[in-house]
Amino acid sequence: MWELHPLAVQLNLQGQGIGRALIEDFEEQVHQRGGLTITLGSDDEDNMTSLSNVNLFESTWEKIQNIRNLKGHPFEFYQKMGYVITGVVPEANGIGKPDILMSKRMK
């Protein structure tokens, strides 16, 4: 298992394919080294999803299944890249501020 962390593209440069290119390069390097899975954590410190400020210790998977992107959180970018939500770490960044765990199987 390989971990992708952190990935950030300057706000005024987003939407130009930089993040996609970085991830594709990383995935190719993992593939060449025989990696099976890439995992990442995407913080929700700024109340950007419906998983923030809720009790994630109850009905966790229901809340994950019904996640909503409220303010442009990058989890949807990662989904477009083939990553799926595999869990959360409640309060990883403070009360009501989880990490969203995502993973992708390498081919």
C-alpha positions as a Python dict, from the first residue, in 0.01 Angstrom:
ca = {
    (1, 'M'): (0, 0, 0),
    (2, 'W'): (127, 346, -93),
    (3, 'E'): (7, 677, 48),
    (4, 'L'): (-49, 996, -147),
    (5, 'H'): (-10, 1292, 87),
    (6, 'P'): (-30, 1586, 55),
    (7, 'L'): (-134, 1711, -287),
    (8, 'A'): (-207, 2078, -336),
    (9, 'V'): (-228, 2296, -643),
    (10, 'Q'): (-227, 2671, -603),
    (11, 'L'): (-585, 2799, -629),
    (12, 'N'): (-528, 3018, -936),
    (13, 'L'): (-366, 2723, -1119),
    (14, 'Q'): (-640, 2469, -1048),
    (15, 'G'): (-841, 2334, -1341),
    (16, 'Q'): (-537, 2325, -1573),
    (17, 'G'): (-460, 1953, -1534),
    (18, 'I'): (-168, 1995, -1294),
    (19, 'G'): (-322, 1782, -1018),
    (20, 'R'): (-427, 1516, -1267),
    (21, 'A'): (-75, 1504, -1412),
    (22, 'L'): (84, 1476, -1067),
    (23, 'I'): (-147, 1191, -967),
    (24, 'E'): (-102, 1007, -1296),
    (25, 'D'): (276, 1029, -1260),
    (26, 'F'): (260, 906, -900),
    (27, 'E'): (30, 619, -999),
    (28, 'E'): (269, 517, -1277),
    (29, 'Q'): (560, 511, -1033),
    (30, 'V'): (359, 300, -787),
    (31, 'H'): (259, 64, -1068),
    (32, 'Q'): (620, 26, -1185),
    (33, 'R'): (721, -69, -831),
    (34, 'G'): (449, -333, -803),
    (35, 'G'): (222, -137, -567),
    (36, 'L'): (-129, -273, -527),
    (37, 'T'): (-316, 14, -363),
    (38, 'I'): (-286, 388, -312),
    (39, 'T'): (-455, 543, -10),
    (40, 'L'): (-498, 909, 78),
    (41, 'G'): (-660, 1120, 345),
    (42, 'S'): (-837, 1440, 250),
    (43, 'D'): (-898, 1673, 544),
    (44, 'D'): (-1229, 1847, 598),
    (45, 'E'): (-1112, 2123, 830),
    (46, 'D'): (-1326, 2398, 677),
    (47, 'N'): (-1676, 2244, 680),
    (48, 'M'): (-1661, 2168, 310),
    (49, 'T'): (-1863, 1845, 319),
    (50, 'S'): (-2168, 1707, 492),
    (51, 'L'): (-1932, 1492, 705),
    (52, 'S'): (-1811, 1793, 903),
    (53, 'N'): (-1973, 1891, 1232),
    (54, 'V'): (-2175, 1569, 1257),
    (55, 'N'): (-2141, 1268, 1485),
    (56, 'L'): (-1947, 1021, 1273),
    (57, 'F'): (-1955, 764, 1551),
    (58, 'E'): (-2317, 680, 1462),
    (59, 'S'): (-2451, 567, 1123),
    (60, 'T'): (-2105, 625, 980),
    (61, 'W'): (-2148, 441, 649),
    (62, 'E'): (-2488, 598, 587),
    (63, 'K'): (-2331, 942, 624),
    (64, 'I'): (-2044, 846, 394),
    (65, 'Q'): (-2286, 706, 137),
    (66, 'N'): (-2482, 1031, 138),
    (67, 'I'): (-2183, 1268, 143),
    (68, 'R'): (-2244, 1608, -14),
    (69, 'N'): (-1982, 1850, -134),
    (70, 'L'): (-2079, 2186, 15),
    (71, 'K'): (-1784, 2406, -79),
    (72, 'G'): (-1565, 2247, -347),
    (73, 'H'): (-1393, 1982, -135),
    (74, 'P'): (-1139, 1783, -341),
    (75, 'F'): (-1293, 1440, -268),
    (76, 'E'): (-1486, 1471, -595),
    (77, 'F'): (-1162, 1537, -787),
    (78, 'Y'): (-1018, 1218, -642),
    (79, 'Q'): (-1336, 1028, -732),
    (80, 'K'): (-1291, 1141, -1094),
    (81, 'M'): (-940, 998, -1073),
    (82, 'G'): (-1085, 658, -971),
    (83, 'Y'): (-1052, 679, -591),
    (84, 'V'): (-1335, 562, -365),
    (85, 'I'): (-1415, 662, -10),
    (86, 'T'): (-1305, 375, 212),
    (87, 'G'): (-1365, 537, 550),
    (88, 'V'): (-1329, 841, 770),
    (89, 'V'): (-1123, 936, 1072),
    (90, 'P'): (-1366, 1129, 1290),
    (91, 'E'): (-1222, 1438, 1458),
    (92, 'A'): (-878, 1384, 1303),
    (93, 'N'): (-833, 1759, 1279),
    (94, 'G'): (-1044, 1865, 1579),
    (95, 'I'): (-1405, 1824, 1686),
    (96, 'G'): (-1626, 1794, 1378),
    (97, 'K'): (-1326, 1796, 1142),
    (98, 'P'): (-1271, 1451, 989),
    (99, 'D'): (-1027, 1304, 743),
    (100, 'I'): (-1194, 1140, 446),
    (101, 'L'): (-1002, 824, 354),
    (102, 'M'): (-990, 726, -11),
    (103, 'S'): (-820, 442, -197),
    (104, 'K'): (-757, 314, -547),
    (105, 'R'): (-649, -30, -665),
    (106, 'M'): (-360, -26, -909),
    (107, 'K'): (-400, -228, -1229),
}
